[in-house]
Amino acid sequence: MKKYWFNLSDKIRFLFVGGFNAGVSYLIYSAFCLILGSGAYQIALAIAWIISSVVSFTTQKFLVFRGKGNWLKEYLKCCTTWFFSYLINAGLLEIIVKILHLNVFVAQIIATLAAAVFTYILFKKFAFRAKC
């Protein structure tokens, strides 16, 4: 199974693992929107991104990019990646909710999909880049 998995393109692995991570983050986001009220969607987004970062780091490191570097350095690079990805997600979420008037749950799905492309590129080229 391991041989089959790692014979897949890292783009395919990222889709599967990223889908799982996005699902976890979305469930956390949704739960906090329900707990705090849908008007607190930006707070719910921040909480979801903070909590899901550990799961995402671990799964991306071992199941997608096979990172073999220093854990702390890779985690800090991932945090940098997530920071920029978070800004994109939060900005898109605000635009979709305030300008397009979609509900916060649908808006977050759209914003997450858009931010995923950016996240993949930064993970591959920056956070888990193999040394030459």
C-alpha positions in Angstrom: 0.0 0.0 0.0 2.8 2.4 0.9 4.6 1.7 -2.4 1.4 2.4 -4.3 0.6 5.6 -2.4 4.1 7.1 -3.0 4.0 6.1 -6.7 1.1 8.6 -7.0 2.0 12.1 -8.0 2.4 14.5 -5.1 -0.4 16.6 -6.7 -2.8 13.6 -6.3 -1.5 12.9 -2.8 -2.0 16.6 -1.9 -5.6 16.4 -3.2 -6.5 13.4 -1.0 -4.6 14.6 2.1 -5.5 18.2 1.5 -9.2 17.2 1.2 -9.0 15.4 4.5 -7.3 18.4 6.2 -9.8 20.8 4.6 -12.6 18.6 5.9 -11.2 18.6 9.4 -10.7 22.4 9.3 -14.2 22.9 7.9 -15.8 20.9 10.6 -14.0 22.9 13.2 -15.0 26.2 11.4 -18.6 25.1 11.2 -18.7 24.0 14.9 -17.4 27.4 16.0 -19.8 29.3 13.7 -22.6 27.4 15.3 -21.2 28.0 18.9 -20.3 31.7 18.4 -22.9 32.6 15.9 -22.5 33.0 12.1 -21.6 36.7 12.6 -18.3 35.6 14.2 -17.2 33.7 11.1 -13.7 35.3 11.0 -13.1 34.3 14.6 -14.3 30.8 13.7 -11.9 30.8 10.8 -8.9 31.8 12.9 -9.7 29.1 15.5 -10.1 26.4 12.8 -6.8 27.3 11.2 -4.9 27.3 14.5 -6.3 23.9 15.6 -6.0 22.2 12.2 -2.4 23.3 11.6 -1.0 20.4 13.6 -3.0 17.8 11.7 -2.2 19.4 8.4 1.6 19.7 9.1 1.8 16.0 10.1 -0.2 14.7 7.2 1.5 16.9 4.6 5.0 16.1 5.9 4.6 12.3 5.9 1.9 11.6 3.4 2.5 14.1 0.6 5.9 15.7 0.6 7.9 13.1 2.6 9.7 15.8 4.4 13.0 14.6 5.9 14.2 18.0 7.2 14.2 19.5 10.7 10.8 19.3 12.2 10.9 22.7 13.8 12.2 24.5 10.7 9.6 22.7 8.5 6.8 23.6 11.0 7.9 27.3 11.0 7.9 27.3 7.2 4.4 25.7 7.2 3.3 28.4 9.7 4.5 31.0 7.3 2.7 29.3 4.4 -0.5 29.1 6.5 -0.3 32.7 7.4 -0.3 33.8 3.8 -2.9 31.2 2.9 -5.0 32.3 5.9 -4.9 35.9 4.7 -6.1 34.8 1.2 -8.8 32.7 2.8 -10.0 35.4 5.2 -10.0 38.0 2.4 -12.0 35.8 0.1 -14.3 34.8 2.8 -15.0 38.5 3.6 -15.6 39.3 -0.1 -17.9 36.3 -0.6 -20.0 37.0 2.5 -20.2 40.8 2.3 -20.3 41.4 -1.4 -21.7 38.2 -2.9 -24.0 37.7 0.1 -23.5 34.0 0.3 -23.9 32.3 3.7 -20.7 31.7 5.8 -20.7 28.0 5.3 -20.8 28.0 1.5 -18.5 31.0 1.4 -15.8 29.1 3.4 -16.0 26.1 1.0 -15.3 28.4 -2.0 -12.5 30.3 -0.2 -10.8 27.1 0.9 -10.7 25.7 -2.6 -9.2 29.0 -3.9 -6.6 29.1 -1.1 -5.7 25.4 -1.6 -3.9 26.1 -4.9 -1.7 28.7 -3.3 -1.0 26.5 -0.3 0.1 23.6 -2.5 2.6 25.8 -4.3 4.1 27.2 -1.1 4.3 23.8 0.6 6.1 22.2 -2.4 8.4 25.1 -3.2 9.0 26.5 0.3 8.0 24.5 3.4 8.9 20.9 2.2 11.4 21.8 -0.5 14.1 19.2 -0.8 17.6 20.5 -0.5 19.5 20.4 -3.8 
